[in-house]
């Protein structure tokens, strides 16, 4: 506190403060941190923040921060309460990833790109953009709902390309009238089942396949809008990213704000279930690097964490420009809003805000995603959960589409289009959301 030592810092406008600056370096830090100091030290340039904490030398020590201990260098993800939150991938996990996943992928890359080229060319419009989804059989009912929901609003899906990790899903995608790509070399070992929980083995396997598909399409020189299958559209999202004639792009990449502003996602909190990538050399190189370090996804169970760590470096070193579609704006809501922002959800249900999309993130598994969409009135898939193509009407997933939403109550304590006060809570002892 400056007043304690008789000092004061004058407030200046940005213009006055930078009038003598030809270069401006910005340090981002959360304000009002208790007992946190910042030091600017004159020496050779560094473009990283170096973090020191008063901790025991032994990382396995149960002792926490102590003012009697000297400072020591720690990882940026080290926290006072949780200690080290990111573990280093083990030699075994790195070797397993390299030999069973990365090497086969890179060896087959030229032939995979050749097979993908004609499909991508057909899907990409005049704006050179492809909308990518990745799906396995276990998640296919969410994909069907995405298509049915978009068709109920007469939104164009001609630029959608679905990467299928099994042949059963490819049949479903073809019956929906969408472009599909399946590569046996890289996808046949991926899980067919839906993930039971965030970060489990099935979840992690699908995260790696998401890295592969975006890498493939960016290497072919296309803009990419990537989204998970648990997204529904209200307006066509490409309208947001479209450039007017003569406009210069301001950003290379746009990400939905995940909402979880924890240290491992800092400073961007990018949601890897909805993002847009412009076809420039910086982004192509970024995904070239990400695909080669995806063993971190296997170790941490988090696509976001791995991508964020690389994003930080490429913004600083390569000049990559990134825009986060803020959780405080109305256009790109998701699970953060569903679970934490009741006023926003009330406005969305009442039609007072008009977002482009809704992403049912922050949700444990596929079954809850379906139930939450049904409560919101955004479920248009009339087929039963887990229906295979041969059990669908006339072997076509298109006939699962309901023009009107299928609205059901499941939980009284979650946002809903209708009052669900008579339903049980999903969280213990919670009252009605209405």
LINSUL-V642914 format. One record per residue. N is the residue number from 1. RES is the residue in one letter. NEAR is the number of other C-alpha atoms within 10 Angstrom. Layout:
n=N res=RES near=NEAR
n=N res=RES near=NEAR
This chain:
n=1 res=X near=7
n=2 res=X near=8
n=3 res=X near=8
n=4 res=X near=7
n=5 res=X near=7
n=6 res=X near=7
n=7 res=X near=9
n=8 res=X near=10
n=9 res=X near=7
n=10 res=X near=5
n=11 res=X near=8
n=12 res=X near=9
n=13 res=X near=8
n=14 res=X near=8
n=15 res=X near=9
n=16 res=X near=9
n=17 res=X near=10
n=18 res=X near=12
n=19 res=X near=9
n=20 res=X near=8
n=21 res=X near=9
n=22 res=X near=6
n=23 res=X near=6
n=24 res=X near=6
n=25 res=X near=7
n=26 res=X near=5
n=27 res=X near=8
n=28 res=X near=9
n=29 res=X near=11
n=30 res=X near=7
n=31 res=X near=7
n=32 res=X near=7
n=33 res=X near=8
n=34 res=X near=6
n=35 res=X near=5
n=36 res=X near=9
n=37 res=X near=7
n=38 res=X near=9
n=39 res=X near=6
n=40 res=X near=5
n=41 res=X near=7
n=42 res=X near=6
n=43 res=X near=6
n=44 res=X near=5
n=45 res=X near=7
n=46 res=X near=7
n=47 res=X near=10
n=48 res=X near=11
n=49 res=X near=11
n=50 res=X near=11
n=51 res=X near=14
n=52 res=X near=15
n=53 res=X near=20
n=54 res=X near=17
n=55 res=X near=22
n=56 res=X near=17
n=57 res=X near=13
n=58 res=X near=8
n=59 res=X near=11
n=60 res=X near=9
n=61 res=X near=10
n=62 res=X near=8
n=63 res=X near=11
n=64 res=X near=14
n=65 res=X near=15
n=66 res=X near=12
n=67 res=X near=9
n=68 res=X near=8
n=69 res=X near=12
n=70 res=X near=12
n=71 res=X near=16
n=72 res=X near=12
n=73 res=X near=12
n=74 res=X near=18
n=75 res=X near=14
n=76 res=X near=17
n=77 res=X near=18
n=78 res=X near=17
n=79 res=X near=15
n=80 res=X near=12
n=81 res=X near=9
n=82 res=X near=9
n=83 res=X near=19
n=84 res=X near=15
n=85 res=X near=14
n=86 res=X near=15
n=87 res=X near=10
n=88 res=X near=8
n=89 res=X near=15
n=90 res=X near=12
n=91 res=X near=9
n=92 res=X near=9
n=93 res=X near=13
n=94 res=X near=17
n=95 res=X near=14
n=96 res=X near=14
n=97 res=X near=19
n=98 res=X near=17
n=99 res=X near=11
n=100 res=X near=12
n=101 res=X near=18
n=102 res=X near=21
n=103 res=X near=13
n=104 res=X near=13
n=105 res=X near=18
n=106 res=X near=14
n=107 res=X near=11
n=108 res=X near=14
n=109 res=X near=15
n=110 res=X near=12
n=111 res=X near=11
n=112 res=X near=18
n=113 res=X near=15
n=114 res=X near=11
n=115 res=X near=14
n=116 res=X near=18
n=117 res=X near=14
n=118 res=X near=10
n=119 res=X near=14
n=120 res=X near=23
n=121 res=X near=14
n=122 res=X near=13
n=123 res=X near=19
n=124 res=X near=19
n=125 res=X near=12
n=126 res=X near=6
n=127 res=X near=11
n=128 res=X near=16
n=129 res=X near=25
n=130 res=X near=25
n=131 res=X near=23
n=132 res=X near=22
n=133 res=X near=22
n=134 res=X near=26
n=135 res=X near=25
n=136 res=X near=23
n=137 res=X near=24
n=138 res=X near=19
n=139 res=X near=23
n=140 res=X near=28
n=141 res=X near=28
n=142 res=X near=26
n=143 res=X near=26
n=144 res=X near=24
n=145 res=X near=27
n=146 res=X near=22
n=147 res=X near=28
n=148 res=X near=28
n=149 res=X near=25
n=150 res=X near=19
n=151 res=X near=17
n=152 res=X near=15
n=153 res=X near=13
n=154 res=X near=12
n=155 res=X near=15
n=156 res=X near=11
n=157 res=X near=16
n=158 res=X near=15
n=159 res=X near=19
n=160 res=X near=21
n=161 res=X near=23
n=162 res=X near=23
n=163 res=X near=25
n=164 res=X near=28
n=165 res=X near=25
n=166 res=X near=21
n=167 res=X near=18
n=168 res=X near=16
n=169 res=X near=25
n=170 res=X near=24
n=171 res=X near=18
n=172 res=X near=26
n=173 res=X near=27
n=174 res=X near=16
n=175 res=X near=17
n=176 res=X near=19
n=177 res=X near=14
n=178 res=X near=17
n=179 res=X near=20
n=180 res=X near=22
n=181 res=X near=20
n=182 res=X near=19
n=183 res=X near=16
n=184 res=X near=13
n=185 res=X near=14
n=186 res=X near=20
n=187 res=X near=22
n=188 res=X near=14
n=189 res=X near=13
n=190 res=X near=18
n=191 res=X near=19
n=192 res=X near=23
n=193 res=X near=14
n=194 res=X near=19
n=195 res=X near=20
n=196 res=X near=14
n=197 res=X near=13
n=198 res=X near=15
n=199 res=X near=19
n=200 res=X near=13
n=201 res=X near=16
n=202 res=X near=19
n=203 res=X near=21
n=204 res=X near=22
n=205 res=X near=20
n=206 res=X near=22
n=207 res=X near=22
n=208 res=X near=21
n=209 res=X near=21
n=210 res=X near=23
n=211 res=X near=21
n=212 res=X near=23
n=213 res=X near=20
n=214 res=X near=25
n=215 res=X near=21
n=216 res=X near=21
n=217 res=X near=22
n=218 res=X near=23
n=219 res=X near=18
n=220 res=X near=16
n=221 res=X near=16
n=222 res=X near=23
n=223 res=X near=23
n=224 res=X near=22
n=225 res=X near=24
n=226 res=X near=23
n=227 res=X near=21
n=228 res=X near=22
n=229 res=X near=24
n=230 res=X near=22
n=231 res=X near=22
n=232 res=X near=24
n=233 res=X near=20
n=234 res=X near=18
n=235 res=X near=17
n=236 res=X near=15
n=237 res=X near=18
n=238 res=X near=15
n=239 res=X near=9
n=240 res=X near=10
n=241 res=X near=13
n=242 res=X near=12
n=243 res=X near=13
n=244 res=X near=8
n=245 res=X near=6
n=246 res=X near=6
n=247 res=X near=8
n=248 res=X near=8
n=249 res=X near=13
n=250 res=X near=10
n=251 res=X near=14
n=252 res=X near=19
n=253 res=X near=21
n=254 res=X near=20
n=255 res=X near=23
n=256 res=X near=25
n=257 res=X near=25
n=258 res=X near=27
n=259 res=X near=22
n=260 res=X near=16
n=261 res=X near=13
n=262 res=X near=11
n=263 res=X near=15
n=264 res=X near=19
n=265 res=X near=21
n=266 res=X near=18
n=267 res=X near=16
n=268 res=X near=25
n=269 res=X near=22
n=270 res=X near=28
n=271 res=X near=26
n=272 res=X near=23
n=273 res=X near=22
n=274 res=X near=24
n=275 res=X near=20
n=276 res=X near=24
n=277 res=X near=22
n=278 res=X near=22
n=279 res=X near=20
n=280 res=X near=15
n=281 res=X near=13
n=282 res=X near=18
n=283 res=X near=23
n=284 res=X near=21
n=285 res=X near=15
n=286 res=X near=20
n=287 res=X near=20
n=288 res=X near=18
n=289 res=X near=14
n=290 res=X near=20
n=291 res=X near=22
n=292 res=X near=16
n=293 res=X near=18
n=294 res=X near=24
n=295 res=X near=23
n=296 res=X near=24
n=297 res=X near=22
n=298 res=X near=24
n=299 res=X near=19
n=300 res=X near=18
n=301 res=X near=21
n=302 res=X near=20
n=303 res=X near=23
n=304 res=X near=19
n=305 res=X near=22
n=306 res=X near=21
n=307 res=X near=23
n=308 res=X near=20
n=309 res=X near=16
n=310 res=X near=15
n=311 res=X near=21
n=312 res=X near=18
n=313 res=X near=15
n=314 res=X near=18
n=315 res=X near=14
n=316 res=X near=12
n=317 res=X near=10
n=318 res=X near=14
n=319 res=X near=11
n=320 res=X near=19
n=321 res=X near=17
n=322 res=X near=18
n=323 res=X near=17
n=324 res=X near=17
n=325 res=X near=20
n=326 res=X near=18
n=327 res=X near=18
n=328 res=X near=13
n=329 res=X near=11
n=330 res=X near=17
n=331 res=X near=20
n=332 res=X near=22
n=333 res=X near=28
n=334 res=X near=24
n=335 res=X near=17
n=336 res=X near=18
n=337 res=X near=24
n=338 res=X near=24
n=339 res=X near=16
n=340 res=X near=11
n=341 res=X near=15
n=342 res=X near=15
n=343 res=X near=10
n=344 res=X near=18
n=345 res=X near=21
n=346 res=X near=17
n=347 res=X near=13
n=348 res=X near=17
n=349 res=X near=16
n=350 res=X near=10
n=351 res=X near=10
n=352 res=X near=11
n=353 res=X near=14
n=354 res=X near=14
n=355 res=X near=17
n=356 res=X near=18
n=357 res=X near=19
n=358 res=X near=21
n=359 res=X near=25
n=360 res=X near=26
n=361 res=X near=22
n=362 res=X near=17
n=363 res=X near=18
n=364 res=X near=14
n=365 res=X near=16
n=366 res=X near=21
n=367 res=X near=15
n=368 res=X near=14
n=369 res=X near=21
n=370 res=X near=20
n=371 res=X near=18
n=372 res=X near=24
n=373 res=X near=26
n=374 res=X near=21
n=375 res=X near=25
n=376 res=X near=23
n=377 res=X near=19
n=378 res=X near=24
n=379 res=X near=27
n=380 res=X near=26
n=381 res=X near=28
n=382 res=X near=18
n=383 res=X near=19
n=384 res=X near=11
n=385 res=X near=15
n=386 res=X near=14
n=387 res=X near=15
n=388 res=X near=20
n=389 res=X near=19
n=390 res=X near=13
n=391 res=X near=13
n=392 res=X near=16
n=393 res=X near=12
n=394 res=X near=11
n=395 res=X near=14
n=396 res=X near=19
n=397 res=X near=30
n=398 res=X near=20
n=399 res=X near=16
n=400 res=X near=20
n=401 res=X near=22
n=402 res=X near=18
n=403 res=X near=14
n=404 res=X near=14
n=405 res=X near=20
n=406 res=X near=16
n=407 res=X near=19
n=408 res=X near=18
n=409 res=X near=22
n=410 res=X near=20
n=411 res=X near=24
n=412 res=X near=22
n=413 res=X near=21
n=414 res=X near=24
n=415 res=X near=25
n=416 res=X near=26
n=417 res=X near=20
n=418 res=X near=14
n=419 res=X near=16
n=420 res=X near=21
n=421 res=X near=18
n=422 res=X near=11
n=423 res=X near=13
n=424 res=X near=17
n=425 res=X near=18
n=426 res=X near=13
n=427 res=X near=11
n=428 res=X near=8
n=429 res=X near=9
n=430 res=X near=13
n=431 res=X near=14
n=432 res=X near=17
n=433 res=X near=15
n=434 res=X near=15
